[in-house]
Amino acid sequence: MRFTLMGPFQIIADDGEVLPAATPKVSQILALLLTHANDLVTPDTFIQELWQHSPPRSALNTVQTYVHHARRLLTGDARPDSEHSLLTTRFGGYTMHVDDSAIDIKVFERLVARGRDDLRAGRYEAAADAVALALGLWRGPVLSNVPTGDVLAGRVIHLEELRIRALELRIEAMRRLGRLRELVPELRTLVHDYPLNEWFHGQLIAALHQAGRRAEALDAYRTVRRILRDELGLEPSPDIQWLHQRVLSPSRVPATPPAQRGGGAVVVPLWESARTG
């Protein structure tokens, strides 16, 4: 049995059949258990997720009923001590016993971590491949068909942030491989989807410059400058401004961005792709 949470929540049987969808609250219970797979989830955690700060008096009994239905959905047997039960009752709460490889978010996190380690070790092709596999698991907004309370909402935010990090890792790996210009279409989509992410804008400017599309690179700079001014009242970061000057006059501008010249903490070298030569 497999579980997909990145996109619509689905339970997929061993024969590939998608099980009928549970009710929204039972799906919420299952999603919470799966994001804490193999760990004990207390009734208080379920109550916080389902009702936040205003639980009904019957909250504990209602949680027990939802768990009963969840267990029956998974195996057709609602008994907590069934030998086939994935969802067991323990002192203090409930545990979903599922291998990480059967849960898409766990596979996603593992692949992103592998890609990060490969990038740091200089294995750029392996890094690009691992992160591409991770991003390929993304089928849309996390738990798009399930209501989310405080607990799950925090998990959703974490995964969305990790997806941005995965995109950054893939772009950086491709840059190290000398293939940044191949990502121009994808980068245009990213700056549209994440208009306040200066890193994506910078990579688009760098990719266009690398491809010899100087006028488009300058237009991309004007776009990010306008967005930052209109939305935040800010000018582009010193590194973005440095990149703009490199496009205008590469021979007269230092070859390293201000953050690196000043000893600032840079996660990855962002702008080398804009160098000429």
Secondary structure, 3 states (H helix, E strand, C coil): CEEECEECCEEECCCCCECCCCCHHHHHHHHHHHHCCCCCECHHHHHHHHHCCCCCCCHHHHHHHHHHHHHHHHHCCCCCCCCCCCEEEECCEEEECCCHHHEHHHHHHHHHHHHHHHHHCCCHHHHHHHHHHHHHCCCCCECCCCCCCHHHHHHHHHHHHHHHHHHHHHHHHHHHCCCHHHHHHHHHHHHHHCCCCHHHHHHHHHHHHHCCCHHHHHHHHHHHHHHHHHHHCCCCCHHHHHHHHHHHCHHHCCCCCHHHHCCCCCCCCCCHHHCCC
